[in-house]
């Protein structure tokens, strides 16, 4: 009770300070929401803008009612430390009272966890551009909403934060997102692979190095009569293609130099746990997608695994997908059906993921090729002895499953795991 009151008080103070800072420094604000791809899009947008101006982005996934003010003020998460929270409040006051070199742009990731979250954000945040990524058929957090429609309507409230001359950027390949164009009179730019998109992607492929190892993704965009190649190294999957398309749509809408924007994306800093390629033990390769999971993202990742050329076995290690409510069983079973088509070995982790196993077996996957474990630790121990040379291992699960521990067990470069893996802060590593 006391802890909740303290949190509400902190949020209230930091939001007031954030509003004062935005009023004083008047940065241009780009806000990003959706059920899939928010963080990747945020990082792609940051990469594009960082070439031309002083910009700040949401750290990690600071996308909540307390995360947004922390980003605006440039403060760390105080976790359970009253001292850190007091320092954050004092820093906010100091920023307002004394003039500082403040960012010209803010790139904010805006998430929701329950009804009313976006309404609270929309009540005080004003934006110059809003990007809506994708929703998917069974979005994350749907457990806390009465229906998918209610969740979509909550996400769409971010559009109301747009200033009069603000820009709305929509993923044309997601019908639900595209329908949001009716909710505003602001200028709209669309992106995707669907004919009619303003920023049209095509010919997406995985490219390989001279010895045949996968190296990254390549595709083309058509924009304003020009056709340009886009290369992104060290990552895989449609999520990174869509993230970069969203960033290039913003670049087009704001009249940035498109060639410079494309070059900024070639080696941009992709955060850990998001379809990153890592070297594993026994000369194996890991596709680390352990930041979080949802049905849409998991299916996309499995299909990417299926596309990658590999000399060894294709292994999927899939943990529970959380916060799906009544959709839990069917969503997990569907992932099992997809896995049967794309992988040689399926490893499931957690009690909900047992439905992935059921789905794969219903699709007639050989039960001898399916293994199940209660947690990410046990899955990691198994993989240490199971992984062979040239194996390609895709690892994914919801945040609460801590699937990065499975990656850690088979990661070759143990000395740099703090940099390579997600959730390596002291506060995370102390959690069970």
N, C-alpha and C positions, 0 to 999 in steps of 0.2 A: 504493500500500500504506500509506504513512505517512499520507496524507490520509484514508483509510478508518478507520484506527485513531484518528486525531484526532477524526473525526466521531463514532465510536462512544463515545469517551470523553466528548465534549461532551453527546451525547444522554443518556448514563447520569447525568451530574452534574445536568443540567437536569431530568430526570425525577424524581430524588430530591428536588430543591428544590421541584418542582411538587407532589409528594405532601405535603411538609411545609407548603407554603402552603395547600393545600386543607384539611389537617388543622387548621391554625391559624385560618383565617378562615371556614371552613365556608360558602362561597358555594353557592347553588343552581345546579346545572349542567344545562343543556339540551344534548344532543349530537345531531347531525344527520348521517345518512349516506344513501347511495343512489348510483345511477349517474348520475342526472340531477337537477338542481335543488337540490343541497345549498347552494350559496352564496346563491342567490336566497331560499331558505327561511330560511337563517341571517339574512339582512338583514331579512326580513319579521318574524321573531321578535324581533330586536333592536329594530325600530321599535315593536312592541307593548309590550315590557317597558320600554323607555326612558321611557315615559310615567309609570311608577309607581315605578321604582327605579334605583339606580346599577348599570349593566350594562356588561359588556365582551364584545365578539365577536371571533372569529378575524379578524385583518386579512387582506385580500385572500383568499388560499386557504391559510391556514396550517392544513393538515389532516393533516399527516404526523406521524411519530413525533417529529420535532423541532419541527414547527409548533405542536402542542398545548402543549408546555411553554412555548414562546415567548409564546403567548396567555395562559396562566395567570400567567406572570411579568410580562407586559406589556413584553416586550423585542422589539427589531427583529431581522430576519435578519442574521446577521453575514457572510453570503456567505463570502468567502475571507479575511476579516480576523481574525486571532487576537486583536487588540486589542479588537474589538467583542465577540467571544465571551467574553473575560475579563471585560469590563464586565457582560455578561449574567449570568455566574456570580456576580459580586460583588453585583449588584442582587438576585439571588435570595436570597443570604445576608442581605442588609440587610433585605429584606422579612420574612424569618423572625425575625431577631433583634430588630428594632424594629417596633413596631406602626404600621401605615399605614392610611389610608382606602382599604380594598380593596373592589372591587365586590361587591354582594350577589348578583348573578347573573353567570354566565358562559354564553355561547352559543358552542358549539364545533362546528366543521365537522370531521367525521372521515372521512378517505378511506383507501383501500387501493390499493397498487400491485402487490403480490405476495402470495402465500400467506404467512400468519403475521402480517401487519401488524396486523389487527384483534385477533388473539389477544394480541399484545404490549400493545396499548392497553387491552384489557379486563382485563389483569392488574393494572392500577394505578388506572384511572379509575373513579369511582363517580358515578352520575348520578341526577338527580331526574326527568328526562324524556328520552325518546329519540324522535326523529322519523325515520321511514324514508320517503323520498320516492318514488322509482321505480327500477326496475331496467332494464326494456326487454328486448327479445328478444336484442339483441347489445350488451351493456354495454361501456363503455370499460374498458380494462385486461384484457379477457378473454384477450388473447394470452398472459398470464402464468399462466393457470390451466388445469388439465386439462379443465375443462368449465364450462359456465354454472352448473351446480348447485354446483360447488366455490366459485365466486365468490360466489354467493348465500349459501351457508353461512358464508363468511368475513364478509360484511357483517352477517349476523344475529347474530354474536357480540357486537355492541354491546349487544344486549338484555340480556346477562348483567351489564352494568354497572349496571343499574337497582337502586336501593335498594328495600327492602321495600314502601314506599308510593309508589314511582315510577310514572310515567305513560308508557305506550307509545302513540305516535300513528302510525297507519298510513294510507297512501294506498289507499283501497278500490278504486280504478280499476285498480290493478296487481295482478293475481291472485297473482303471486309474493310481493309485499309483504304482501298480505292474509293469505296462508297462514302468515305469521310469528306470527299471533295464537295459534297452538298452542304457541309456544315459551316462554310465560311465564304466570304466574298474576297478574301485575300488572294494574292497571286499564288498559283499552284504549279509545281513542277513534279513530274512523275518519273520513276526509274524502274527498270526491270528488263525482263526478256520478252515481255508481251508486246506485240506490235502495237504501236501507238504511244508507247512510253516516250517521254521527252529525251531521257537518257537511256538509250536502248543497248542492252548487252547482247552479245552473241559469241559463238565459237569458243566457249569456255573449255579449257583443258588443263590437265596436270602436265607439267613438263619435268624432264629428268636430266640428271647430269651425265657426264661422259661414260660413267660405269653403270648407268641404268638406275640410279637411286632417285626417288622422287625429290624434287627441289622446290616446287611451288606451283602457283596457278597463273594462267595466262588467259586473257579474253580480249574482246574488242568492244569498243563503245562507238555508237553513232550519235553525234550531237551537232545540231545546227548545220547539217550537211557535211560534217567532217567525220571520218572514220579513223579511230586511234587505237593502238594496242595498249593494253594494261598488263603489267607483269608485277606479281607480288611474290616475293621469295620467302621460304621457310614456313608457309602455312598451307592448309588445305580446306576444301569445303566451300559450299555455296554461301555459307554465312559470311565468309570474308569477301566473297565477290559482291554480295548484296551490301555489305558495309561500305566497301569502296565505291559502289555505285551511288549510294546515298550521299557520300562525301563529294563525289564528282557532280551530283545533281545540285548540291549547295554551291559548289564552285561555279557551275554554269549560271545558276540563278543570281549569284553575286558578281558575275562578270570577272572572275579571277582568270588568270592564264591557265588554260586547261592542260597544256603540256607540262607546266611546272607542277600543277596539282598531281598529275599522273606520276611524275618522277618522285614526288614526295611519298607516294604510296609504295614504291618498289621495295623498300627495306624499312617500312615504318615499324615503330615499337609495338608489337602485338603482345598483350599481357599474357601471363602464364595461364594454362588450363583452357585455352580456346583454340582447338585444332592445331596445336603446335607440334612440329615434328622434333622428337628427341631421340638421342641414341640410347639404346637399351643394352643390357648384358648379352653376352654371347653373339655380338654383332647383329643384334635385332634392332628394329625401329619401333618407336612408340608414337602413336598419334594421341597426344594428351588433350582431352576435351573434358577435363574434370571440374571446371568451374561450377557448372550447374547442368541440369537436364530438364527437358520437356519432351513430350511425344514428337513434336515437329522437329526439334533440333536433333534428337536421338536418331530418328529415321534418316534425316539428312546426312548425319555423320556415318551411319552404316552404309548408305549408298556411296558415299565418298570412299569408304574403305573398299567397297566392291570394285570401284573404278581404278584404284591404284594398282599398277603393275607390281607384282612381288614374286620373288624367287622362292619364298617360303610360305608358311601357313598364314592365313588371315584369321586372327583371333580377336573376338570382341569380348570385353569385360564390362558388363553393364550392371550398374547399381540401381536401387529403387529410384523412381521418379515420384517426388513428393507433392503434396498439396493439390491432388487431382480429384479428391472427393469421390463421388459416385462413379467417376470415369476411370478409377484406378485399375480395375481388373481388365476391362476391355482395352485400355490404352497399352498396358503392359503386354497383353496377349498379342496385340497387333505388332508390337516391336519384335516379339519372338518370331512371328511370321516373316517379317522383313529380314531378320537376322539369318533365317534359314537359307534365304536366297543369296546372301552376301558374304557369309563367313564359313570357314572350315571348322572352327572351334568356338563354342559359345560358353562363356563363364558368367553366371548371374550371382549378384551379391545383394542380400537382404530378403526380407520376407515378402515384400511386394513383387520383387523381381522373380519370385518363384512363378509368377504368372507369365513372365517372359519365357521361362522354360516350358510352361504348358503350351503357350502359343507356338513355340518352335516344334514341339513334339506333335501337336495337332497338324502342323504343316509337314509332318513326316521327316523331321531331322533325326538322324541317328542318335539315340539316347547316349551312346558311348562317346559322343562328341560334345556332350553338355555336362558342365560341372557347376555345382552350386555351393555357395559359402555364406555364412551368416553376416560377415563384416569384411571391410576392406583390408584389414590386417591379415586375415586368414587367406584371402585371395592372393595377396602379395607373397605370402610364404609359399603357396602352391606354385606360383609362377616362377619363383627363383629356380626351381628344379625342372620346370616344365618347358620354359622358353628355349628354343633352338636357334641356330644360326639362320639369319634371313627372315625370321618370323616378323610379321607386321601386326602390332597389337594396338587396337583402338580401345581406349578406356574412358568411360563416361558414367555419370550418376549425379543425382541431386546433391546440393551443397552439404546437406545433413549426413550424407553417406561417407563423406571425406575420402573420396576415391583417389585423391592425390597420394594417399598413403600406399596404395597399390602401385602407382607409378614410381614412387620413391623406392620400393622394394626391388625394382628391376632397372632403375636408372643407372646408366654407366657413370656419369659424372656426378658422383656423390658430393664432391667438394663444392659444387655450385648449386646444390639443390635449393638453397634459399632464394636464388635468383631465377631458377628454372621452373619451380613448382608454385602453384597457387596456395594461398593460406599458410604462409610460413612465418607470419608475425608471431611474436611470443604469446599473445593472447589466444591465438588459434591453436598453436602447438600444445598449449597447456590443457585444452579441452579434450574430453574423452570422445 
